[in-house]
């Protein structure tokens, strides 16, 4: 290639680049920020006390089921007040496991949770549950069998203390 041909080629290339960017055509806009293209997160909705109370009751039942299968009552205790009468039963479960005993098949299956009329800081509820047949085996090997139970009702009171809802009592409801 001669120097004259090379100069012409460079001139044509420069002309093509200049014409393409001369501003006679619309210039692409800056793309919008990514955050404007993404859907906005839903605005938080306050959780009602009733929903929180039901959650506490369900969490307590789940924690009792863990205690029945492992002997670990710590989660259940965290969901109850120090004076809850339910703690006596929790301590009995822990003691069974501490003495190398166990339960087989023991659990509570929630059927329903009915909330009563809330008063300031206290929510009564009725828990209905089923339980399958189960057996308690002591560390010495003694066994005690329990039949399946259906639609067992318990009266609960959940109270708000220091901004936290906790189970404060469990009783058998009056018919």
C-alpha positions as CSV (number, residue, x, y, z in Angstrom):
1,X,0.0,0.0,0.0
2,X,1.4,3.4,-0.9
3,X,1.6,6.2,1.5
4,X,-1.0,8.1,-0.5
5,X,-3.4,5.2,-0.3
6,X,-2.8,4.8,3.4
7,X,-3.5,8.5,3.9
8,X,-6.7,8.3,2.0
9,X,-7.8,5.3,4.0
10,X,-7.0,7.0,7.3
11,X,-9.0,10.1,6.1
12,X,-12.0,8.0,5.2
13,X,-11.8,6.2,8.5
14,X,-11.6,9.5,10.4
15,X,-14.5,10.9,8.4
16,X,-16.7,7.8,9.2
17,X,-16.0,8.1,12.8
18,X,-16.7,11.9,12.8
19,X,-19.9,11.5,10.9
20,X,-21.1,8.8,13.2
21,X,-20.6,10.9,16.3
22,X,-21.2,14.4,14.8
23,X,-24.3,15.0,16.9
24,X,-26.8,15.0,14.0
25,X,-28.3,11.7,15.3
26,X,-29.9,11.4,18.7
27,X,-27.4,10.6,21.5
28,X,-28.3,7.7,23.8
29,X,-29.5,8.8,27.2
30,X,-27.9,7.7,30.4
31,X,-29.7,4.5,31.5
32,X,-32.0,4.8,34.5
33,X,-30.6,3.7,37.8
34,X,-31.0,0.0,38.5
35,X,-33.1,0.6,41.6
36,X,-35.8,2.3,39.5
37,X,-36.1,-0.8,37.3
38,X,-36.6,-3.2,40.2
39,X,-40.0,-3.6,41.9
40,X,-40.2,-1.7,45.1
41,X,-40.3,-3.9,48.2
42,X,-43.8,-4.1,49.8
43,X,-44.3,-1.6,52.6
44,X,-44.1,-3.3,56.0
45,X,-47.4,-4.0,57.6
46,X,-47.7,-4.0,61.3
47,X,-48.2,-7.5,62.8
48,X,-51.3,-7.6,65.0
49,X,-51.0,-8.7,68.6
50,X,-53.5,-11.5,67.9
51,X,-51.2,-12.9,65.2
52,X,-48.2,-12.6,67.5
53,X,-50.0,-14.4,70.3
54,X,-51.0,-17.2,67.9
55,X,-47.4,-17.4,66.8
56,X,-46.2,-17.7,70.4
57,X,-48.6,-20.5,71.1
58,X,-47.6,-22.4,67.9
59,X,-43.9,-21.9,68.8
60,X,-44.5,-23.1,72.3
61,X,-46.2,-26.3,71.0
62,X,-43.2,-26.8,68.6
63,X,-40.8,-26.3,71.5
64,X,-42.7,-28.8,73.7
65,X,-42.5,-31.3,70.8
66,X,-38.7,-30.8,70.8
67,X,-38.6,-31.3,74.5
68,X,-40.7,-34.5,74.3
69,X,-38.3,-36.0,71.7
70,X,-35.0,-34.7,73.1
71,X,-35.4,-33.5,76.7
72,X,-34.3,-30.0,75.8
73,X,-36.8,-27.6,77.4
74,X,-34.8,-24.4,76.8
75,X,-36.9,-23.1,73.8
76,X,-40.2,-23.8,75.6
77,X,-39.0,-22.0,78.8
78,X,-38.0,-18.9,76.7
79,X,-41.7,-18.7,75.6
80,X,-43.1,-18.8,79.1
81,X,-43.0,-16.5,82.2
82,X,-41.0,-17.7,85.2
83,X,-44.2,-18.3,87.1
84,X,-46.1,-20.3,84.4
85,X,-47.5,-23.5,85.8
86,X,-46.4,-25.2,82.5
87,X,-42.8,-25.1,83.7
88,X,-43.5,-27.9,86.2
89,X,-44.3,-30.3,83.4
90,X,-41.3,-29.1,81.4
91,X,-39.0,-29.8,84.3
92,X,-40.6,-33.3,84.5
93,X,-39.7,-33.9,80.9
94,X,-36.1,-32.7,81.4
95,X,-35.8,-34.9,84.5
96,X,-36.9,-38.0,82.6
97,X,-34.2,-37.4,80.0
98,X,-31.6,-36.5,82.6
99,X,-32.1,-40.0,84.1
100,X,-31.6,-41.6,80.7
101,X,-35.3,-42.0,80.0
102,X,-37.2,-40.9,77.0
103,X,-40.6,-40.7,75.3
104,X,-41.6,-42.5,72.1
105,X,-44.2,-41.1,69.8
106,X,-45.2,-38.3,72.2
107,X,-46.2,-35.0,70.4
108,X,-48.9,-32.4,70.2
109,X,-50.5,-31.7,66.9
110,X,-52.4,-28.4,66.8
111,X,-55.9,-28.6,65.6
112,X,-56.9,-25.0,66.3
113,X,-56.1,-21.9,68.4
114,X,-59.1,-19.8,69.3
115,X,-58.4,-16.4,70.8
116,X,-60.7,-15.0,73.5
117,X,-61.4,-11.4,74.3
118,X,-58.1,-9.5,74.7
119,X,-57.6,-7.3,77.7
120,X,-54.7,-4.8,77.9
121,X,-51.6,-6.9,78.0
122,X,-53.3,-10.3,78.3
123,X,-54.8,-12.6,75.7
124,X,-56.7,-15.7,76.6
125,X,-56.9,-18.6,74.1
126,X,-58.1,-22.1,73.7
127,X,-55.7,-24.6,72.2
128,X,-57.2,-27.7,70.7
129,X,-54.7,-30.5,69.9
130,X,-54.4,-34.2,69.0
131,X,-51.7,-36.6,70.2
132,X,-50.9,-40.0,68.9
133,X,-50.3,-43.0,71.2
134,X,-47.1,-42.7,73.0
135,X,-44.8,-44.4,75.6
136,X,-42.6,-43.1,78.4
137,X,-39.6,-45.3,79.1
138,X,-37.6,-44.6,82.3
139,X,-33.9,-45.0,82.5
140,X,-34.5,-48.2,84.4
141,X,-36.6,-49.5,81.5
142,X,-40.1,-49.2,83.1
143,X,-42.7,-48.2,80.5
144,X,-46.0,-46.4,80.6
145,X,-48.2,-46.2,77.6
146,X,-50.7,-43.4,76.7
147,X,-53.6,-43.8,74.3
148,X,-54.1,-41.4,71.3
149,X,-56.2,-38.4,72.3
150,X,-58.3,-36.2,70.0
151,X,-59.5,-32.7,70.3
152,X,-58.0,-32.1,73.7
153,X,-58.6,-28.5,74.8
154,X,-56.4,-26.4,77.0
155,X,-57.0,-22.8,78.2
156,X,-54.0,-20.6,77.9
157,X,-53.2,-17.1,78.9
158,X,-50.5,-15.2,77.0
159,X,-49.4,-11.9,78.6
160,X,-47.3,-9.0,77.3
161,X,-44.4,-8.4,79.6
162,X,-41.5,-6.0,78.9
163,X,-42.8,-5.7,75.3
164,X,-42.7,-9.5,74.7
165,X,-45.7,-11.9,74.6
166,X,-45.1,-15.0,76.9
167,X,-47.3,-17.9,77.9
168,X,-48.3,-17.4,81.6
169,X,-50.6,-20.3,82.3
170,X,-52.2,-23.4,81.0
171,X,-55.3,-25.0,82.5
172,X,-58.0,-27.4,81.5
173,X,-61.0,-25.3,80.5
174,X,-64.2,-25.4,82.5
175,X,-66.9,-27.0,80.4
